[in-house]
Amino acid sequence: MIVLGIVAFVLTIAIPKLSGPGTQIKGDIRRFAVMSRKLFQIAQIRKKTYRIAIDMRGVDADGNKTNHSYWIEYADGAKMMENYAPGEAPEDEDGNLITAFQKDTKFLKSDKRLPDGFVFSKVSYGGREDIDSGLAYIYYFPQGYTEESLIQIANPEAKLFWSLLVNPLTGQTDIITKQVSLKDLKQGK
């Protein structure tokens, strides 16, 4: 009985130390990929436009430093993509964006934050400018397509990189375990 207690104590101390900085993020990345596919399907079923909002600002409303995060938003029916240059988006008196989209708290109960040290380093699109700071959006339309996009997640200090390629016709997200560009993927490099 005492031996079992000692083994259990050693395991509770040793197991957390065996996991590196990439352990939690791997699960988060898989959940992100599954979420993309589900949004693709839900947009068609509910006849709404959904989008993943990716916050690369790294600060909260009070100016405190935070981890990069993402959440889900929706708007009724088919909506056009809202593309604003940094600082040009319409805001109300409180600094909130004026938009037809609202947060979906049924799909994700709250904003999801990346683990410490990890950032969204860039979001690339098939037909518009790459975004490497501020807010980026991946749209899912009720007509059954999404925009081609590549989301890059990195921990430069630990030299860990992932690229998430969203297929525009299926919503499936391919996980690539290195940093690549959308242009290179299209050229087959």
N, C-alpha and C positions, 0 to 999 in steps of 0.2 A: 504494500500500500504506500509506503514511504517512497519507494523507487518510482512508482507511478506519479506521485506528487512532484518529485524532482524532475522527471521527464516532461511533465506538463508545464512546469515552470520554465524550463530551458526552452521548450518549443514556443511559448508565448513571448519570450524575449528574442529568440533567433528568427522566427518567421518574418516579422516586420522588417528586419534588417536585410533579409534575402531579396526583398522586392526593391528594384531600382526605380529611378525617376520615370521610366517608361511603362511601368506596370499598370497604373491607374489610367493613363491616357489611352492605352490600347483598348480597354473596355469602352471608354468614352468615344473613341473613334468608331468602333463597331456600332455603338448605339446611334451615333450620328448617321452612319450609312443606312441603318434600318429605318431611322426616322425619315430620311429622304424618300425612300421607297414608299413608306406609308403615306407621307404627304402627297405624293404623286397620285396615289389611289384615292385618298380622302377628298382631294380637290375635285376629282371627277364625280364621286358619289354625292357630295354635298353641293356641287355646282357653285363652288366658291374659289377665289384666287387666294392661295396661301403663299407665304414667303418665310424663309428663315432669315432672321435679322442677325447679322454677325457684328458684334461691337468690338472694334479694334482700338477704341480710345484709351482703355486702361485706367479710366477715372470714373467715379460715380458722380451723382448730381451735386454733391458737396465739395467736389474737387479732390477727394481722397483717392489714392492709388488703389486699383482693384485688378483682378485677373480679367483677361478677355472673356467675353461671354456671348451666348446666343439665346434666342427665343423664337417663338412662332407667332406670326401675325396672319390675319385673314381679312378679306373684304368680300362682300356679297357679289356674286356674278363674276363676269370676266372684267378684269381691270388692267389698265396699261401699267407698264413698269414706271416707277417714279425714279428718275435719274437726276440727281442734283449734284452740282459741284460742291466741294466742301465749303460750308458757310453760306450757301445760297438757298437752302431748303426753307420753305415758309414756316414760320414759328409764331405761336401766340405770345401773349404778354409774359407768360411764365417760362418761355423758352422751349415749350413742347412742340414737336413737329405737327403741322396741320396735314393730315392724311386721311384717306378713306379706309386705311387699315387699322385694325385694333388687335391687341394681344389676345392670343388664344390660350386661356388657362386650363382648358380641358385636355389638350394634347400634352403640354408641359405645364406642370403646376407653377413653376417659377423659372426664372432665368437660370441657365446652366453655365457654370463657370469652368474654364479650363484649370487644371491643376497648376500649382505654383511653378513658375519657370517656363510654362508653355504659352505660346501666343499664336494667334492667327496672323501669319506673316504676310499673306497676300490672298486675294480672291481674284481669279482671272475669269474672263467671260469670252465666249466665242465671237460676239459681235459688238462689244463695247470696251471701254477703258478698264484696265486693271485697277483694283483698289487695294492700297496697302496701309491705310489709316482711316479712322472715322467709322462710319457704318456702311456695311455692304449687305446686299439682299440677293437671295436665290429664290426666284419665283416659280410657282407650280400652278398651272392654269387648268380650269375646269374642262377645257377641250382635250386634255390628255397629253400635254407635253410640258416640259420645263426648259429653262434656258441652259445651254451648255455652259458648264462652269467647272473650275478647278479651285479647291480650297486648300491652302497650304497651312499646315500646323507645324510649329517648330519649337524646340528647346535648344537654342544655339550653344548654350554653355555645356550641355550634355551631348551635343552633336546628334540629336535625334530629330528626324524630319519625316513628315508624312504628307502626301498629296492625295486629296479626295476628288476623284473625277466623277461628276454627275452627268449621266447619260440623258440627253434631251428627250429621247423617245420612250424611255422606260422608267426614268427616275432612279434607276439603280446607281449606286455609288461604288466605284471601284477604289480600293485602298492600295496606294502605291507607297512603298516604304522608303522613299527617297524624295528629295525635292526636285521636281521637274516642272517644265512650263507647258502650258496648253499647246503652244506652237510646236514644241518638240514632240509631244504626243501625237499631234495631227500628222507630223512628218514621219512618224514611226521610229523616232530615235530613242 
